[in-house]
Amino acid sequence: MSVVEVTYFSDLLCVWAYVSQARIDAVKEKFGDSVRIKHRFCSVFGDTVGQINSTWKDKGGYEGFNLHLRHVAERFPHIEVHPEIWLKTRPLTSASPHLFMKAVQVWDHESGAIGNKSEPSIFDQVTWALRCAFFRDCRDISHWEIQCQIAEGLGADIGAIEKLIHSGAAFARLAADYQDADKMRIEGSPSLVLNEGRQKLYGNVGFRLMDANIQELFRAPRADEASWC
């Protein structure tokens, strides 16, 4: 059976990645093991103060960004956004939770949990829990204590995760994600890369478009033949 590989770049503090998780779940439900999604991170909110001050400087700053996110939530009833998002809680960076999650990803893989297709891996569960903790519950997921609390509650081995960070292994994986995002010219979060980089879907992309691109790849075009999508 042919397998389509999809590389999925996102930033944990990006609302569009939060919105798109339901579509990623729908892809997994429809295609099962015939689609392999590789989760990686890109840096959009690596410096949140700089990001907000530059992008939203003339649009109301944090208050304007808060209003924008609440309007997004009104359009997508499957997500919840705390009314005081970015007002009550202002994470300084997404790099901290990204580093933590790379350690979780390595540990999850080495522990064999990723091979269990009957339920989401601990990596998937913790990733979603962190997004919900920030957007829905207005918790600062850039803090180590909150990361540990959430991950441990879902069965992660915090001791093993900490060792992977201290050893540099998690740093190396995160650096590779960021570097590859630059090499692939990833424009932002979320971004899906298919067909060995020939197809890229960026931003608020609906499930039907994802489905069409994946279905086209099952047609198995030759290496020198461009996909129709």
N, C-alpha and C positions, 0 to 999 in steps of 0.2 A: 504494500500500500504506500502510495506517495505521501510525503509529508511536506507541508508548506511551512516555512520558517518565517516568523514575523518578529522583528526587533522593535520593541516598544520603549521609546524614550519619554520620560516625564519628570516633572519637578513636583515634589510632595506638597509644595505650597501653591500649586497652580490649580485654580478653580476648574479649568477646562479638563484637566486630568481627573479631577474629582467627578465631574459630570460624565466623563467618558468611561468610567469604570464599569458602568452597567452595560455598555456596548462591548467592552472586552469580555465581560462575563457571558454575554449573548453569543459571541464568537466561539468561546470555549464550549458552550452548551450545544451549539449547532454542529461544530466540526469535531469536537472531542480530540482524540489523539492524532487526528490527521493534520492539525495545525499546532505548531509548537511556538509559543510566545516567549520570547526572551526579554525579560524586564531589565531595563537599564535606566540610568538617570542622566539628565542634562541640567545645566545650571541656569535657571532664570532668576531665582531669588537667592543667589549666592550672597548678595549684599542687599538685604531688603531695604535698608535706609536709603541707600543710593538709588535703588530701583524705584521706590515710591517718590523720592524727591525729584528724580529726573522725569519719569513717565507721567506722574500725576501732579507735578509742580503747579501747572496752570489749570488743573481740573479738580481742585479742592483737596489735594494731598490725601492724607489718610481718610479723611471724611468722605472725599469723593470716591476713593477706592472702595470704601465700605458700602456706599450707596450702589456702586456698580455691581458688587458681588451679591447684594441683596436682590437687585433686579435680575441677575442671572438665575438666582434660586427661584424666582417667581416663574421663570420660563421652563424650569425643569423640576417638576414636583417630586421626582424620585430622590432629590438631594435636600439636605437641610443646611442652612447657613445661619450661624448665630447672629443676632441683631447687632452685637458689639464687635464683630470680627474686625481685626486690625485697629480697633479703638481701645478695647480692654486689654487685648493681648497682641504683642508685636514681636514675633520671632525675629531674631537678628539675621538668621541664615537658614537656608534649606540644606546647606552642606553637612551640618551636624546630623540631622536625621538620615540623610543619604548615606553618610559613613556608617551609621549604626545599621542601616538596612543592608548595606553590602556585607557587613559581618554576619547578619542574620542569613543572608542569601548563601554565603559560603558554608556556614554551619548547617543550614537546612539541606544543602546538597550533600555535604559529607556525612550527615546523619542518615541519609537515605529517604528523608521524608518527601522530597520532591517526586520520587518515583511512584508515590501513591496517588493514582488518578481518581480515586473515588471521592476525594474531598480536596478543598484548596490546601496548598502547602502552608506551612507556618509563615513563610515569607509573604505569601499573598494575603493571609489573614492579618498579619501585623501591618503591612503596607496600608490596607484598607482601614484598619483601626486607627492608625496615625492620621490619615486624612480626615476621618470622622472626628477624632479628638480635636483637631484644629478647626475645621470648618463648622462642625455641628456644635461642639462643646466649648470652643474658644480656649483651648489649652495650648500652652507654648511647647510644641513638640521639638523645639530646638534644644530643650533641656534634657540632659542625660537621665535624670531621675524619672521623668515622665516617659521617656523611651523605654527604660527598663521596666517600669510598672506595667505598661501596656503589653510589652513583649512577653514578660514573665507570666502574665495572666493568660496568655495564649499558649503557654507551654515551651517557650524558648529557654534555652540554657544560657543565662546571663553571664555566668563564669566563662563559658566557652566563647561567647560573643566578645567579651572584654579582652580575652587573650588574642583573638583575631585582630582587634583594633591595636592593642599594644605591640603585637608582632609586626605590624605594618601591612599585613595581608589585606585588610579591608581598605586601607589607604590606596594600595596598589590597584585594587579592583575599581575603586571610585575614580582614580586618576585615569584608568583605561576608559571608563565610561565617558568622562568629560572630553578626553582626547579624541575618541572615536566620534563623539557628537560633532566636534569641530571638523574632523576629516570628512564626515558624511554631510556636512553643511546643514545640520539640523537647525531649523529656524526657530523652534520653540517647543513648548509643551502643550499637549502631548503630540508626539510624532511617531508614526508607524513606518517602518522601512521594510519593503518586500522585494523579492526577486533580485537578491544580491545587490540592493541599492538602486535598482532601476526605477522602482516605484516608491514614492513617498506621500504619505497622507498626513497633513499637518492641521492641528487646531480642532475646532468643533466639527468633526467629521461624523456623519450619521452611520448607523449600522448597515444600511443598504449599500452605501459606497464601500465600506469595508468588505462586505459580503461579495460584492461584484468583483473587487480586485482579487480576493482570495479565490473565488470560483474560476477566474480567468487563469490563475496560476496552475490549477489542476488540469488545465488543457495541455500542460507540459510543453510550452514552446521550446524550440531549440535554443541553445546558448546564444546563437547569433541572431535570434528573432526577437524583436521587441514585443512586449505585451500590448494588447489592444487597449488596456485600461491606463 
